[in-house]
Amino acid sequence: MRKPVVAGRFYPQDRQELANAVDIMLSGKAVKRGAWGIISPHAGYVFSGNCAGLAVQALPEEAPDTVVLLGPNHTGAGQPISVSDE
């Protein structure tokens, strides 16, 4: 699992503050649940957290067995493709 590298800058570093922030972002009302995929912004929470929270709420309530996350490699370091079993 990747360790946080921008905690305190783009999201709270304190675990409880982070949990509270996520709860607030997930408190909005999604239009409809049941989406099989979402496209969501990933900027700092203050910039796009509410939008990302609404996108996540459009997913089914039951967690899927598998999640595929596609995103940019902002640093260019490491392999061009990463796979994790976590």
Backbone atoms as SQL, in Angstrom:
CREATE TABLE atoms (id INTEGER PRIMARY KEY, chain TEXT, resi INTEGER, resn TEXT, atom TEXT, x REAL, y REAL, z REAL);
INSERT INTO atoms VALUES
  (1, 'A', 1, 'MET', 'N', 0.858, -1.178, 0.000),
  (2, 'A', 1, 'MET', 'CA', 0.000, 0.000, 0.000),
  (3, 'A', 1, 'MET', 'C', 0.897, 1.231, 0.000),
  (4, 'A', 2, 'ARG', 'N', 0.533, 2.202, -0.793),
  (5, 'A', 2, 'ARG', 'CA', 1.328, 3.443, -0.886),
  (6, 'A', 2, 'ARG', 'C', 1.156, 4.265, 0.385),
  (7, 'A', 3, 'LYS', 'N', 2.247, 4.749, 0.920),
  (8, 'A', 3, 'LYS', 'CA', 2.216, 5.601, 2.108),
  (9, 'A', 3, 'LYS', 'C', 1.797, 7.016, 1.701),
  (10, 'A', 4, 'PRO', 'N', 1.091, 7.740, 2.567),
  (11, 'A', 4, 'PRO', 'CA', 0.678, 9.107, 2.231),
  (12, 'A', 4, 'PRO', 'C', 1.896, 10.021, 2.104),
  (13, 'A', 5, 'VAL', 'N', 1.923, 10.806, 1.026),
  (14, 'A', 5, 'VAL', 'CA', 3.058, 11.699, 0.816),
  (15, 'A', 5, 'VAL', 'C', 2.659, 13.175, 0.857),
  (16, 'A', 6, 'VAL', 'N', 1.374, 13.470, 0.844),
  (17, 'A', 6, 'VAL', 'CA', 0.934, 14.868, 0.898),
  (18, 'A', 6, 'VAL', 'C', -0.060, 15.112, 2.028),
  (19, 'A', 7, 'ALA', 'N', -0.062, 14.233, 3.022),
  (20, 'A', 7, 'ALA', 'CA', -0.935, 14.421, 4.181),
  (21, 'A', 7, 'ALA', 'C', -0.597, 15.746, 4.834),
  (22, 'A', 8, 'GLY', 'N', -1.627, 16.491, 5.186),
  (23, 'A', 8, 'GLY', 'CA', -1.424, 17.796, 5.782),
  (24, 'A', 8, 'GLY', 'C', -1.409, 18.916, 4.759),
  (25, 'A', 9, 'ARG', 'N', -1.263, 18.567, 3.477),
  (26, 'A', 9, 'ARG', 'CA', -1.294, 19.574, 2.414),
  (27, 'A', 9, 'ARG', 'C', -2.591, 19.492, 1.619),
  (28, 'A', 10, 'PHE', 'N', -2.932, 18.303, 1.148),
  (29, 'A', 10, 'PHE', 'CA', -4.130, 18.129, 0.327),
  (30, 'A', 10, 'PHE', 'C', -5.263, 17.429, 1.061),
  (31, 'A', 11, 'TYR', 'N', -4.969, 16.861, 2.191),
  (32, 'A', 11, 'TYR', 'CA', -5.967, 16.243, 3.062),
  (33, 'A', 11, 'TYR', 'C', -5.395, 16.227, 4.470),
  (34, 'A', 12, 'PRO', 'N', -6.272, 16.123, 5.490),
  (35, 'A', 12, 'PRO', 'CA', -5.786, 16.182, 6.875),
  (36, 'A', 12, 'PRO', 'C', -4.796, 15.061, 7.199),
  (37, 'A', 13, 'GLN', 'N', -3.797, 15.387, 7.996),
  (38, 'A', 13, 'GLN', 'CA', -2.815, 14.394, 8.421),
  (39, 'A', 13, 'GLN', 'C', -3.338, 13.580, 9.603),
  (40, 'A', 14, 'ASP', 'N', -4.110, 14.213, 10.479),
  (41, 'A', 14, 'ASP', 'CA', -4.668, 13.542, 11.643),
  (42, 'A', 14, 'ASP', 'C', -5.751, 12.557, 11.208),
  (43, 'A', 15, 'ARG', 'N', -5.676, 11.341, 11.709),
  (44, 'A', 15, 'ARG', 'CA', -6.612, 10.272, 11.299),
  (45, 'A', 15, 'ARG', 'C', -8.075, 10.645, 11.555),
  (46, 'A', 16, 'GLN', 'N', -8.376, 11.205, 12.736),
  (47, 'A', 16, 'GLN', 'CA', -9.754, 11.560, 13.062),
  (48, 'A', 16, 'GLN', 'C', -10.246, 12.731, 12.207),
  (49, 'A', 17, 'GLU', 'N', -9.395, 13.714, 11.977),
  (50, 'A', 17, 'GLU', 'CA', -9.771, 14.833, 11.104),
  (51, 'A', 17, 'GLU', 'C', -10.054, 14.337, 9.691),
  (52, 'A', 18, 'LEU', 'N', -9.241, 13.388, 9.217),
  (53, 'A', 18, 'LEU', 'CA', -9.452, 12.814, 7.892),
  (54, 'A', 18, 'LEU', 'C', -10.783, 12.073, 7.836),
  (55, 'A', 19, 'ALA', 'N', -11.075, 11.260, 8.848),
  (56, 'A', 19, 'ALA', 'CA', -12.339, 10.521, 8.902),
  (57, 'A', 19, 'ALA', 'C', -13.521, 11.489, 8.916),
  (58, 'A', 20, 'ASN', 'N', -13.422, 12.575, 9.684),
  (59, 'A', 20, 'ASN', 'CA', -14.495, 13.570, 9.721),
  (60, 'A', 20, 'ASN', 'C', -14.687, 14.234, 8.363),
  (61, 'A', 21, 'ALA', 'N', -13.576, 14.558, 7.691),
  (62, 'A', 21, 'ALA', 'CA', -13.660, 15.192, 6.373),
  (63, 'A', 21, 'ALA', 'C', -14.335, 14.265, 5.364),
  (64, 'A', 22, 'VAL', 'N', -13.980, 12.994, 5.397),
  (65, 'A', 22, 'VAL', 'CA', -14.592, 12.023, 4.472),
  (66, 'A', 22, 'VAL', 'C', -16.084, 11.880, 4.777),
  (67, 'A', 23, 'ASP', 'N', -16.450, 11.831, 6.049),
  (68, 'A', 23, 'ASP', 'CA', -17.870, 11.754, 6.422),
  (69, 'A', 23, 'ASP', 'C', -18.648, 12.939, 5.855),
  (70, 'A', 24, 'ILE', 'N', -18.072, 14.125, 5.937),
  (71, 'A', 24, 'ILE', 'CA', -18.737, 15.314, 5.404),
  (72, 'A', 24, 'ILE', 'C', -18.880, 15.212, 3.889),
  (73, 'A', 25, 'MET', 'N', -17.828, 14.766, 3.209),
  (74, 'A', 25, 'MET', 'CA', -17.885, 14.648, 1.747),
  (75, 'A', 25, 'MET', 'C', -18.896, 13.608, 1.293),
  (76, 'A', 26, 'LEU', 'N', -19.136, 12.608, 2.127),
  (77, 'A', 26, 'LEU', 'CA', -20.093, 11.560, 1.772),
  (78, 'A', 26, 'LEU', 'C', -21.499, 11.856, 2.287),
  (79, 'A', 27, 'SER', 'N', -21.717, 13.033, 2.837),
  (80, 'A', 27, 'SER', 'CA', -23.026, 13.358, 3.404),
  (81, 'A', 27, 'SER', 'C', -23.995, 13.949, 2.387),
  (82, 'A', 28, 'GLY', 'N', -23.529, 14.252, 1.183),
  (83, 'A', 28, 'GLY', 'CA', -24.402, 14.793, 0.143),
  (84, 'A', 28, 'GLY', 'C', -25.335, 13.717, -0.393),
  (85, 'A', 29, 'LYS', 'N', -26.230, 14.094, -1.260),
  (86, 'A', 29, 'LYS', 'CA', -27.184, 13.144, -1.835),
  (87, 'A', 29, 'LYS', 'C', -26.830, 12.859, -3.282),
  (88, 'A', 30, 'ALA', 'N', -26.473, 11.623, -3.567),
  (89, 'A', 30, 'ALA', 'CA', -26.220, 11.208, -4.946),
  (90, 'A', 30, 'ALA', 'C', -27.546, 11.114, -5.674),
  (91, 'A', 31, 'VAL', 'N', -27.507, 11.311, -6.969),
  (92, 'A', 31, 'VAL', 'CA', -28.726, 11.257, -7.769),
  (93, 'A', 31, 'VAL', 'C', -29.334, 9.859, -7.722),
  (94, 'A', 32, 'LYS', 'N', -28.501, 8.842, -7.873),
  (95, 'A', 32, 'LYS', 'CA', -28.996, 7.466, -7.935),
  (96, 'A', 32, 'LYS', 'C', -27.841, 6.519, -7.615),
  (97, 'A', 33, 'ARG', 'N', -28.105, 5.468, -6.869),
  (98, 'A', 33, 'ARG', 'CA', -27.086, 4.450, -6.587),
  (99, 'A', 33, 'ARG', 'C', -27.130, 3.371, -7.668),
  (100, 'A', 34, 'GLY', 'N', -26.053, 2.626, -7.783),
  (101, 'A', 34, 'GLY', 'CA', -26.028, 1.488, -8.689),
  (102, 'A', 34, 'GLY', 'C', -25.070, 1.630, -9.856),
  (103, 'A', 35, 'ALA', 'N', -24.293, 2.702, -9.910),
  (104, 'A', 35, 'ALA', 'CA', -23.326, 2.871, -10.993),
  (105, 'A', 35, 'ALA', 'C', -22.303, 1.749, -10.937),
  (106, 'A', 36, 'TRP', 'N', -21.855, 1.280, -12.072),
  (107, 'A', 36, 'TRP', 'CA', -20.835, 0.229, -12.083),
  (108, 'A', 36, 'TRP', 'C', -19.440, 0.824, -12.221),
  (109, 'A', 37, 'GLY', 'N', -19.366, 2.127, -12.394),
  (110, 'A', 37, 'GLY', 'CA', -18.082, 2.806, -12.465),
  (111, 'A', 37, 'GLY', 'C', -18.291, 4.301, -12.335),
  (112, 'A', 38, 'ILE', 'N', -17.252, 4.997, -11.929),
  (113, 'A', 38, 'ILE', 'CA', -17.326, 6.451, -11.809),
  (114, 'A', 38, 'ILE', 'C', -16.043, 7.072, -12.352),
  (115, 'A', 39, 'ILE', 'N', -16.142, 8.300, -12.771),
  (116, 'A', 39, 'ILE', 'CA', -14.984, 9.130, -13.074),
  (117, 'A', 39, 'ILE', 'C', -15.032, 10.244, -12.041),
  (118, 'A', 40, 'SER', 'N', -13.976, 10.360, -11.271),
  (119, 'A', 40, 'SER', 'CA', -13.988, 11.277, -10.144),
  (120, 'A', 40, 'SER', 'C', -12.711, 12.098, -10.094),
  (121, 'A', 41, 'PRO', 'N', -12.814, 13.369, -9.711),
  (122, 'A', 41, 'PRO', 'CA', -11.597, 14.165, -9.551),
  (123, 'A', 41, 'PRO', 'C', -10.798, 13.674, -8.353),
  (124, 'A', 42, 'HIS', 'N', -9.520, 14.002, -8.344),
  (125, 'A', 42, 'HIS', 'CA', -8.681, 13.559, -7.232),
  (126, 'A', 42, 'HIS', 'C', -7.776, 14.680, -6.720),
  (127, 'A', 43, 'ALA', 'N', -8.201, 15.911, -6.881),
  (128, 'A', 43, 'ALA', 'CA', -7.427, 17.038, -6.348),
  (129, 'A', 43, 'ALA', 'C', -7.561, 17.054, -4.824),
  (130, 'A', 44, 'GLY', 'N', -6.943, 18.010, -4.178),
  (131, 'A', 44, 'GLY', 'CA', -7.067, 18.127, -2.729),
  (132, 'A', 44, 'GLY', 'C', -8.532, 18.193, -2.317),
  (133, 'A', 45, 'TYR', 'N', -8.822, 17.688, -1.135),
  (134, 'A', 45, 'TYR', 'CA', -10.208, 17.610, -0.659),
  (135, 'A', 45, 'TYR', 'C', -10.930, 18.944, -0.715),
  (136, 'A', 46, 'VAL', 'N', -10.233, 20.039, -0.390),
  (137, 'A', 46, 'VAL', 'CA', -10.898, 21.345, -0.409),
  (138, 'A', 46, 'VAL', 'C', -11.283, 21.755, -1.823),
  (139, 'A', 47, 'PHE', 'N', -10.620, 21.208, -2.823),
  (140, 'A', 47, 'PHE', 'CA', -10.907, 21.560, -4.211),
  (141, 'A', 47, 'PHE', 'C', -11.992, 20.682, -4.831),
  (142, 'A', 48, 'SER', 'N', -11.948, 19.378, -4.571),
  (143, 'A', 48, 'SER', 'CA', -12.865, 18.477, -5.278),
  (144, 'A', 48, 'SER', 'C', -13.485, 17.402, -4.395),
  (145, 'A', 49, 'GLY', 'N', -13.332, 17.519, -3.086),
  (146, 'A', 49, 'GLY', 'CA', -13.840, 16.479, -2.182),
  (147, 'A', 49, 'GLY', 'C', -15.333, 16.259, -2.266),
  (148, 'A', 50, 'ASN', 'N', -16.108, 17.338, -2.322),
  (149, 'A', 50, 'ASN', 'CA', -17.563, 17.170, -2.389),
  (150, 'A', 50, 'ASN', 'C', -17.991, 16.493, -3.677),
  (151, 'A', 51, 'CYS', 'N', -17.366, 16.847, -4.790),
  (152, 'A', 51, 'CYS', 'CA', -17.684, 16.217, -6.070),
  (153, 'A', 51, 'CYS', 'C', -17.320, 14.728, -6.040),
  (154, 'A', 52, 'ALA', 'N', -16.137, 14.411, -5.512),
  (155, 'A', 52, 'ALA', 'CA', -15.716, 13.015, -5.405),
  (156, 'A', 52, 'ALA', 'C', -16.655, 12.239, -4.486),
  (157, 'A', 53, 'GLY', 'N', -17.092, 12.870, -3.389),
  (158, 'A', 53, 'GLY', 'CA', -18.017, 12.211, -2.464),
  (159, 'A', 53, 'GLY', 'C', -19.330, 11.855, -3.140),
  (160, 'A', 54, 'LEU', 'N', -19.852, 12.767, -3.948),
  (161, 'A', 54, 'LEU', 'CA', -21.097, 12.482, -4.675),
  (162, 'A', 54, 'LEU', 'C', -20.901, 11.350, -5.680),
  (163, 'A', 55, 'ALA', 'N', -19.742, 11.330, -6.338),
  (164, 'A', 55, 'ALA', 'CA', -19.467, 10.258, -7.298),
  (165, 'A', 55, 'ALA', 'C', -19.424, 8.905, -6.605),
  (166, 'A', 56, 'VAL', 'N', -18.751, 8.836, -5.462),
  (167, 'A', 56, 'VAL', 'CA', -18.649, 7.572, -4.717),
  (168, 'A', 56, 'VAL', 'C', -20.036, 7.114, -4.265),
  (169, 'A', 57, 'GLN', 'N', -20.898, 8.048, -3.886),
  (170, 'A', 57, 'GLN', 'CA', -22.243, 7.681, -3.438),
  (171, 'A', 57, 'GLN', 'C', -23.111, 7.118, -4.551),
  (172, 'A', 58, 'ALA', 'N', -22.728, 7.325, -5.793),
  (173, 'A', 58, 'ALA', 'CA', -23.491, 6.761, -6.907),
  (174, 'A', 58, 'ALA', 'C', -23.219, 5.264, -7.074),
  (175, 'A', 59, 'LEU', 'N', -22.169, 4.768, -6.442),
  (176, 'A', 59, 'LEU', 'CA', -21.860, 3.336, -6.508),
  (177, 'A', 59, 'LEU', 'C', -22.852, 2.546, -5.662),
  (178, 'A', 60, 'PRO', 'N', -22.998, 1.252, -5.921),
  (179, 'A', 60, 'PRO', 'CA', -23.868, 0.435, -5.069),
  (180, 'A', 60, 'PRO', 'C', -23.391, 0.457, -3.622),
  (181, 'A', 61, 'GLU', 'N', -24.299, 0.294, -2.680),
  (182, 'A', 61, 'GLU', 'CA', -23.928, 0.314, -1.258),
  (183, 'A', 61, 'GLU', 'C', -23.019, -0.850, -0.892),
  (184, 'A', 62, 'GLU', 'N', -23.219, -2.006, -1.512),
  (185, 'A', 62, 'GLU', 'CA', -22.396, -3.177, -1.218),
  (186, 'A', 62, 'GLU', 'C', -21.049, -3.056, -1.919),
  (187, 'A', 63, 'ALA', 'N', -19.970, -3.245, -1.169),
  (188, 'A', 63, 'ALA', 'CA', -18.624, -3.133, -1.727),
  (189, 'A', 63, 'ALA', 'C', -18.380, -4.220, -2.771),
  (190, 'A', 64, 'PRO', 'N', -17.753, -3.880, -3.888),
  (191, 'A', 64, 'PRO', 'CA', -17.459, -4.881, -4.915),
  (192, 'A', 64, 'PRO', 'C', -16.302, -5.783, -4.497),
  (193, 'A', 65, 'ASP', 'N', -16.178, -6.926, -5.141),
  (194, 'A', 65, 'ASP', 'CA', -15.069, -7.833, -4.872),
  (195, 'A', 65, 'ASP', 'C', -13.754, -7.283, -5.432),
  (196, 'A', 66, 'THR', 'N', -13.840, -6.569, -6.543),
  (197, 'A', 66, 'THR', 'CA', -12.658, -6.051, -7.220),
  (198, 'A', 66, 'THR', 'C', -12.859, -4.585, -7.578),
  (199, 'A', 67, 'VAL', 'N', -11.811, -3.797, -7.399),
  (200, 'A', 67, 'VAL', 'CA', -11.830, -2.389, -7.778),
  (201, 'A', 67, 'VAL', 'C', -10.667, -2.142, -8.725),
  (202, 'A', 68, 'VAL', 'N', -10.932, -1.483, -9.837),
  (203, 'A', 68, 'VAL', 'CA', -9.886, -1.093, -10.775),
  (204, 'A', 68, 'VAL', 'C', -9.803, 0.418, -10.737),
  (205, 'A', 69, 'LEU', 'N', -8.653, 0.918, -10.357),
  (206, 'A', 69, 'LEU', 'CA', -8.437, 2.355, -10.239),
  (207, 'A', 69, 'LEU', 'C', -7.434, 2.769, -11.310),
  (208, 'A', 70, 'LEU', 'N', -7.842, 3.688, -12.170),
  (209, 'A', 70, 'LEU', 'CA', -6.940, 4.217, -13.185),
  (210, 'A', 70, 'LEU', 'C', -6.632, 5.662, -12.827),
  (211, 'A', 71, 'GLY', 'N', -5.378, 6.015, -12.829),
  (212, 'A', 71, 'GLY', 'CA', -5.006, 7.376, -12.493),
  (213, 'A', 71, 'GLY', 'C', -3.624, 7.704, -13.015),
  (214, 'A', 72, 'PRO', 'N', -3.282, 8.975, -12.972),
  (215, 'A', 72, 'PRO', 'CA', -1.984, 9.407, -13.501),
  (216, 'A', 72, 'PRO', 'C', -0.836, 9.107, -12.544),
  (217, 'A', 73, 'ASN', 'N', 0.335, 9.050, -13.104),
  (218, 'A', 73, 'ASN', 'CA', 1.564, 8.960, -12.328),
  (219, 'A', 73, 'ASN', 'C', 2.153, 10.370, -12.343),
  (220, 'A', 74, 'HIS', 'N', 1.859, 11.138, -11.311),
  (221, 'A', 74, 'HIS', 'CA', 2.264, 12.543, -11.286),
  (222, 'A', 74, 'HIS', 'C', 3.773, 12.740, -11.252),
  (223, 'A', 75, 'THR', 'N', 4.514, 11.798, -10.711),
  (224, 'A', 75, 'THR', 'CA', 5.958, 11.987, -10.549),
  (225, 'A', 75, 'THR', 'C', 6.769, 11.400, -11.687),
  (226, 'A', 76, 'GLY', 'N', 6.216, 10.391, -12.380),
  (227, 'A', 76, 'GLY', 'CA', 6.986, 9.709, -13.414),
  (228, 'A', 76, 'GLY', 'C', 7.932, 8.665, -12.850),
  (229, 'A', 77, 'ALA', 'N', 8.011, 8.567, -11.522),
  (230, 'A', 77, 'ALA', 'CA', 8.888, 7.584, -10.887),
  (231, 'A', 77, 'ALA', 'C', 8.223, 6.212, -10.875),
  (232, 'A', 78, 'GLY', 'N', 9.020, 5.179, -10.885),
  (233, 'A', 78, 'GLY', 'CA', 8.487, 3.826, -10.768),
  (234, 'A', 78, 'GLY', 'C', 8.002, 3.265, -12.087),
  (235, 'A', 79, 'GLN', 'N', 7.313, 2.150, -11.985),
  (236, 'A', 79, 'GLN', 'CA', 6.812, 1.437, -13.156),
  (237, 'A', 79, 'GLN', 'C', 5.654, 2.199, -13.805),
  (238, 'A', 80, 'PRO', 'N', 5.444, 2.029, -15.095),
  (239, 'A', 80, 'PRO', 'CA', 4.333, 2.729, -15.757),
  (240, 'A', 80, 'PRO', 'C', 2.971, 2.165, -15.364),
  (241, 'A', 81, 'ILE', 'N', 2.927, 0.934, -14.872),
  (242, 'A', 81, 'ILE', 'CA', 1.674, 0.314, -14.434),
  (243, 'A', 81, 'ILE', 'C', 1.901, -0.311, -13.059),
  (244, 'A', 82, 'SER', 'N', 0.975, -0.082, -12.145),
  (245, 'A', 82, 'SER', 'CA', 1.072, -0.658, -10.804),
  (246, 'A', 82, 'SER', 'C', -0.119, -1.570, -10.566),
  (247, 'A', 83, 'VAL', 'N', 0.126, -2.679, -9.892),
  (248, 'A', 83, 'VAL', 'CA', -0.931, -3.615, -9.531),
  (249, 'A', 83, 'VAL', 'C', -0.745, -3.962, -8.058),
  (250, 'A', 84, 'SER', 'N', -1.852, -3.977, -7.323),
  (251, 'A', 84, 'SER', 'CA', -1.792, -4.284, -5.900),
  (252, 'A', 84, 'SER', 'C', -2.866, -5.302, -5.543),
  (253, 'A', 85, 'ASP', 'N', -2.564, -6.182, -4.622),
  (254, 'A', 85, 'ASP', 'CA', -3.545, -7.144, -4.119),
  (255, 'A', 85, 'ASP', 'C', -4.264, -6.615, -2.901),
  (256, 'A', 86, 'GLU', 'N', -3.956, -5.400, -2.450),
  (257, 'A', 86, 'GLU', 'CA', -4.559, -4.828, -1.253),
  (258, 'A', 86, 'GLU', 'C', -5.906, -4.232, -1.565);
